[in-house]
Amino acid sequence: MLLKKRTLIPLLLAGAMLPGTALAKDEFSVCWSIYVGWMPWDYGDAEGIVDKWADKYDIEIDVVQINNYIESINQYTSGRFDGCTMTNMDALTIPASGGVDSTALIVGDFSNGNDGVVMKDEDELAEIEGNRVNLVELSVSHYLLARGLETVGLTERDITVVNTSDSDLVSAFASSDVDTVVTWNPLLSSVLEQPNANLVFDSSQIPGEIIDLMVVNTETLEQNPKFGKALTGAWYEIMATMNGSDDPAKEARAHMGDAAGTDREGYESQLANTRMFYEASEAVEFTRSDKLLDTMQRVAEFSFKHGLLGEGAPRPDVIGIETPAGTYGNEQNVNLRFTSEFMQQAADGEL
């Protein structure tokens, strides 16, 4: 199964928060965890595409799978890796809030139906009022629920959140005690297979807000732009290979599905609910949009409300978030940056 634990639990690493000063170097490492939008890194590693682009820039890039998603971000934040796959929320609430200046180098996709709210015997989200809602608390599911509630004039005060492990959500919904769950694929598909299950809200209704990224250490990137060029070049070669209906594309998607514990059909069913930016120009347009800046403000406000910006954070704008369209928050404390520079080079054929 494709499992993705996209949790927003803040990281408190104390002294370990300060990795050593980045220097110009020629050996790098990035980590990833299993999710539909990040399986291309496994394929690119296995097929030598990452090595090919690293060789072009006379560097080495080690691509490492970490089974536990949050642990992968923790290891990146502590300086063990130069880059890591993560969501926009987790980039803000873990490395950025922990003082590690980080850059979203590649904006790969956004969830477009892979996350959803499911209710028994009800087909309108407004009927959720007064319900106990099982989900992974302080996760992207929690954010999705909050956004959904806004659309029907409700708030979290109108429901009761029940923190539930992702591994228990499917079985929980099968019990007579649980009427509402919020989760992501493939768990979402499993829940929807149960009797009387209705999807009442999903991430396609907040397009572009749950974003999957390759995040790298800003200082490392600034001192080693060849690292950014190699990663970006490899990514878009993988995108070109996997997109389409020819045999190489099918074989690539079959590899990704198998590596994720499913098959090509299972993987493709999740791609259908994912807005992949196969073309670099699409990712550039998205990254430069005013909407991204608005989204990150929403994420920061949600994170502050739930205590995810660090102990004692006085305001939701305590951390500066820089995008090509502008900066939200404290410009003297920018710790999360979205860049279109390297994706634009890919779009222009300059890598």
C-alpha positions as CSV (number, residue, x, y, z in Angstrom):
1,M,0.0,0.0,0.0
2,L,1.0,3.6,-0.5
3,L,1.2,5.1,2.9
4,K,2.0,8.7,3.6
5,K,2.2,10.0,7.2
6,R,2.1,13.7,6.6
7,T,2.1,14.9,10.2
8,L,2.7,18.4,11.5
9,I,4.0,17.5,15.0
10,P,6.6,20.2,15.8
11,L,10.2,19.1,16.2
12,L,12.2,20.1,19.3
13,L,15.8,19.2,18.6
14,A,17.4,21.8,20.9
15,G,21.1,21.9,20.1
16,A,20.8,19.4,17.3
17,M,18.8,22.1,15.4
18,L,22.0,23.7,14.2
19,P,23.8,21.6,11.5
20,G,27.3,22.6,10.7
21,T,28.0,25.5,8.3
22,A,27.5,24.4,4.7
23,L,30.6,24.6,2.5
24,A,31.2,24.0,-1.2
25,K,31.3,20.2,-1.7
26,D,30.8,17.5,-4.2
27,E,28.9,14.8,-2.3
28,F,25.3,15.2,-1.3
29,S,22.4,13.1,0.0
30,V,18.6,13.4,-0.1
31,C,15.9,11.3,1.5
32,W,12.4,10.4,0.5
33,S,9.5,8.4,1.8
34,I,6.7,6.4,0.1
35,Y,3.9,8.5,-1.4
36,V,2.6,8.7,-4.9
37,G,4.3,12.1,-5.7
38,W,7.7,11.0,-4.4
39,M,8.0,7.5,-6.0
40,P,9.7,9.1,-9.0
41,W,12.8,9.5,-6.8
42,D,13.0,5.7,-6.3
43,Y,12.7,5.2,-10.1
44,G,15.3,7.9,-10.9
45,D,17.7,6.3,-8.4
46,A,17.2,2.8,-9.6
47,E,17.5,3.7,-13.3
48,G,20.6,5.8,-12.9
49,I,18.9,9.0,-13.9
50,V,20.0,10.8,-10.7
51,D,23.6,9.5,-11.2
52,K,23.6,10.7,-14.8
53,W,22.7,14.2,-13.8
54,A,25.1,14.2,-10.9
55,D,27.9,13.1,-13.2
56,K,27.1,16.0,-15.5
57,Y,27.9,18.4,-12.7
58,D,30.8,16.4,-11.3
59,I,29.1,15.6,-8.0
60,E,27.6,12.6,-6.3
61,I,24.0,12.4,-5.0
62,D,23.0,9.6,-2.7
63,V,19.2,9.0,-2.7
64,V,18.0,7.3,0.4
65,Q,14.5,5.9,1.3
66,I,13.4,6.5,4.9
67,N,10.4,4.4,5.9
68,N,9.1,6.8,8.5
69,Y,8.0,10.1,6.9
70,I,8.5,12.3,10.0
71,E,11.8,10.7,10.8
72,S,13.0,11.6,7.3
73,I,12.2,15.3,8.0
74,N,13.8,15.0,11.4
75,Q,17.0,13.7,9.9
76,Y,17.0,16.4,7.3
77,T,16.4,19.1,9.9
78,S,19.3,17.8,12.1
79,G,21.7,18.1,9.1
80,R,21.9,14.4,8.2
81,F,20.6,15.1,4.6
82,D,20.9,18.0,2.3
83,G,17.4,17.6,1.0
84,C,14.2,15.8,1.7
85,T,10.7,15.3,0.3
86,M,7.9,16.8,2.4
87,T,4.7,18.8,2.3
88,N,4.5,22.6,2.4
89,M,3.0,22.4,5.9
90,D,5.7,20.2,7.3
91,A,8.4,22.3,5.7
92,L,7.1,25.2,7.7
93,T,6.4,23.5,11.0
94,I,9.5,21.3,11.3
95,P,12.7,22.6,9.7
96,A,11.6,26.2,9.3
97,S,10.1,26.6,12.7
98,G,13.2,24.8,14.1
99,G,15.5,27.5,12.7
100,V,16.8,25.6,9.6
101,D,16.6,27.9,6.5
102,S,15.1,25.7,3.8
103,T,14.2,26.1,0.1
104,A,11.5,24.3,-1.9
105,L,13.6,23.5,-4.9
106,I,11.1,21.4,-6.8
107,V,7.3,21.9,-6.5
108,G,6.3,18.4,-7.7
109,D,2.5,18.2,-7.3
110,F,-0.5,18.9,-5.1
111,S,-3.2,16.6,-3.7
112,N,-6.2,16.8,-5.9
113,G,-8.5,14.3,-4.3
114,N,-6.0,12.1,-2.4
115,D,-7.2,13.4,0.9
116,G,-10.8,13.4,2.0
117,V,-13.6,13.5,4.7
118,V,-15.8,10.4,4.8
119,M,-19.1,10.1,6.7
120,K,-21.5,7.2,7.2
121,D,-25.0,7.6,5.8
122,E,-24.6,11.3,5.2
123,D,-23.7,13.0,1.9
124,E,-23.4,16.6,3.1
125,L,-20.4,17.9,5.1
126,A,-22.7,20.3,7.1
127,E,-24.1,17.2,8.8
128,I,-20.8,16.8,10.6
129,E,-21.8,19.2,13.3
130,G,-21.6,17.6,16.7
131,N,-19.8,14.5,15.4
132,R,-16.6,12.9,16.8
133,V,-14.1,12.9,13.9
134,N,-11.3,10.4,13.8
135,L,-8.1,11.6,12.1
136,V,-4.3,11.9,12.6
137,E,-4.3,15.1,14.8
138,L,-2.1,18.0,13.6
139,S,-1.7,16.4,10.2
140,V,-2.7,17.5,6.7
141,S,-6.0,15.7,7.4
142,H,-6.6,18.0,10.3
143,Y,-5.9,21.0,8.0
144,L,-8.2,19.6,5.4
145,L,-11.0,19.2,7.9
146,A,-10.6,22.8,9.1
147,R,-10.8,24.1,5.6
148,G,-13.8,22.0,4.9
149,L,-15.6,23.2,8.0
150,E,-15.0,26.8,6.8
151,T,-17.0,26.0,3.6
152,V,-20.1,25.1,5.6
153,G,-19.9,27.8,8.2
154,L,-18.6,25.6,11.0
155,T,-15.4,25.5,13.1
156,E,-13.5,22.9,15.1
157,R,-15.6,24.0,18.1
158,D,-18.5,22.4,16.4
159,I,-17.0,18.9,16.3
160,T,-14.7,16.7,18.5
161,V,-11.4,15.6,17.0
162,V,-10.3,12.1,18.0
163,N,-6.6,11.5,17.4
164,T,-6.3,8.2,15.7
165,S,-3.2,6.5,14.2
166,D,-3.3,6.2,10.4
167,S,-2.9,2.4,10.8
168,D,-6.2,2.3,12.8
169,L,-8.4,4.5,10.7
170,V,-9.8,2.0,8.3
171,S,-10.8,-0.5,11.1
172,A,-12.1,2.4,13.2
173,F,-14.5,3.4,10.5
174,A,-15.7,-0.2,10.3
175,S,-16.8,-0.1,13.9
176,S,-20.2,1.1,15.0
177,D,-18.7,3.8,17.2
178,V,-17.1,5.9,14.4
179,D,-19.2,7.9,11.9
180,T,-16.6,10.3,10.4
181,V,-12.9,9.9,9.4
182,V,-10.5,12.1,7.6
183,T,-7.6,10.4,5.8
184,W,-5.4,10.1,2.7
185,N,-5.0,7.5,0.0
186,P,-4.7,4.6,-0.1
187,L,-6.5,4.5,3.3
188,L,-9.2,6.8,1.8
189,S,-10.0,4.3,-0.9
190,S,-10.2,1.5,1.6
191,V,-12.6,3.5,3.8
192,L,-14.8,4.4,0.8
193,E,-15.2,0.6,0.0
194,Q,-17.1,0.2,3.3
195,P,-20.9,0.2,3.4
196,N,-22.7,3.5,3.7
197,A,-19.4,5.5,3.3
198,N,-19.8,8.8,1.5
199,L,-17.0,11.2,0.5
200,V,-18.3,14.6,1.6
201,F,-15.2,16.8,1.1
202,D,-11.8,16.2,-0.5
203,S,-8.6,18.1,-1.4
204,S,-9.8,18.7,-5.0
205,Q,-12.0,21.4,-3.3
206,I,-9.0,23.2,-2.0
207,P,-6.7,22.7,-5.0
208,G,-3.1,23.8,-4.6
209,E,-3.1,23.8,-0.8
210,I,-1.6,20.4,0.1
211,I,1.7,20.6,-1.9
212,D,4.5,18.0,-2.2
213,L,8.0,19.3,-2.4
214,M,11.7,18.5,-2.6
215,V,13.2,20.8,0.1
216,V,16.9,21.5,0.4
217,N,19.1,23.3,2.9
218,T,19.2,26.9,1.7
219,E,22.9,27.5,2.6
220,T,23.9,24.3,0.9
221,L,22.0,25.3,-2.3
222,E,23.5,28.8,-2.4
223,Q,27.0,27.5,-2.1
224,N,26.4,24.5,-4.4
225,P,24.0,25.5,-7.2
226,K,25.2,22.5,-9.2
227,F,23.4,20.4,-6.6
228,G,20.1,22.1,-7.4
229,K,20.7,21.8,-11.1
230,A,21.4,18.1,-11.0
231,L,18.4,17.3,-8.8
232,T,16.1,19.4,-11.0
233,G,17.4,18.1,-14.2
234,A,17.0,14.5,-13.0
235,W,13.4,15.2,-11.8
236,Y,12.2,16.5,-15.1
237,E,13.8,13.7,-17.1
238,I,11.9,11.3,-14.8
239,M,8.7,13.3,-15.4
240,A,9.1,13.1,-19.1
241,T,9.7,9.4,-18.9
242,M,6.7,8.5,-16.7
243,N,4.1,10.8,-18.4
244,G,2.2,9.3,-21.3
245,S,0.9,6.0,-22.6
246,D,3.9,4.5,-24.3
247,D,5.7,1.4,-23.0
248,P,8.5,3.3,-21.3
249,A,6.0,5.4,-19.3
250,K,4.0,2.3,-18.3
251,E,7.1,0.5,-17.3
252,A,8.2,3.5,-15.2
253,R,4.8,3.7,-13.4
254,A,4.9,-0.1,-12.9
255,H,8.3,0.3,-11.2
256,M,7.0,3.0,-9.0
257,G,3.9,1.0,-8.1
258,D,5.9,-2.1,-7.2
259,A,8.3,-0.1,-5.1
260,A,5.4,1.4,-3.2
261,G,3.9,-2.1,-2.5
262,T,1.1,-1.9,-5.1
263,D,1.0,-2.3,-8.9
264,R,0.8,0.0,-11.9
265,E,-3.0,0.2,-11.8
266,G,-2.9,1.0,-8.1
267,Y,-0.3,3.6,-8.6
268,E,-2.1,5.2,-11.5
269,S,-5.4,5.4,-9.5
270,Q,-3.6,7.6,-7.1
271,L,-1.9,9.6,-9.8
272,A,-5.4,10.4,-11.0
273,N,-6.0,12.2,-7.7
274,T,-2.7,14.0,-7.9
275,R,-2.0,17.1,-9.9
276,M,1.5,16.3,-11.0
277,F,3.5,19.1,-12.6
278,Y,5.0,17.0,-15.4
279,E,6.2,20.2,-17.2
280,A,8.6,22.5,-15.5
281,S,6.8,25.5,-16.9
282,E,3.6,24.4,-15.0
283,A,5.5,24.2,-11.7
284,V,7.1,27.6,-12.4
285,E,3.7,29.2,-13.0
286,F,2.3,27.7,-9.8
287,T,5.2,28.7,-7.7
288,R,5.1,32.3,-9.0
289,S,1.4,32.7,-8.4
290,D,-0.2,34.9,-5.7
291,K,-2.3,31.9,-4.7
292,L,0.8,30.1,-3.3
293,L,1.5,33.1,-1.1
294,D,-2.1,33.1,0.1
295,T,-2.0,29.4,0.7
296,M,1.1,29.6,2.9
297,Q,-0.5,32.4,5.0
298,R,-3.4,30.0,5.6
299,V,-1.0,27.2,6.5
300,A,0.9,29.5,8.9
301,E,-2.3,30.7,10.6
302,F,-3.6,27.1,11.0
303,S,-0.1,26.1,12.4
304,F,0.0,28.9,14.8
305,K,-3.5,28.2,16.1
306,H,-2.5,24.6,16.8
307,G,0.8,25.4,18.4
308,L,3.0,24.2,15.6
309,L,5.3,27.1,15.1
310,G,7.4,26.5,18.1
311,E,7.0,27.1,21.8
312,G,6.2,30.7,22.6
313,A,5.6,31.8,18.9
314,P,3.8,35.1,19.4
315,R,2.1,35.4,16.0
316,P,1.3,33.3,12.9
317,D,3.7,35.5,10.9
318,V,6.7,34.9,13.2
319,I,8.5,32.9,10.4
320,G,9.1,34.6,7.1
321,I,7.9,32.6,4.0
322,E,9.4,33.9,0.8
323,T,7.9,33.2,-2.6
324,P,8.5,34.8,-6.0
325,A,5.2,36.7,-5.5
326,G,6.3,38.2,-2.2
327,T,7.0,37.4,1.4
328,Y,4.5,36.5,4.2
329,G,5.6,37.1,7.7
330,N,8.8,38.3,9.3
331,E,11.3,39.4,6.6
332,Q,14.0,39.4,9.2
333,N,13.3,35.7,10.0
334,V,12.8,34.0,6.6
335,N,13.3,30.3,7.0
336,L,11.2,28.9,4.2
337,R,11.7,29.9,0.6
338,F,10.0,28.8,-2.7
339,T,12.2,29.3,-5.7
340,S,11.4,29.0,-9.4
341,E,15.0,29.5,-10.5
342,F,16.0,26.0,-11.2
343,M,12.6,24.9,-12.5
344,Q,12.7,27.8,-14.9
345,Q,16.2,26.7,-16.1
346,A,14.7,23.3,-16.8
347,A,11.8,24.8,-18.7
348,D,14.2,26.8,-20.8
349,G,16.4,23.8,-21.5
350,E,19.4,25.4,-19.7
351,L,20.3,22.6,-17.3
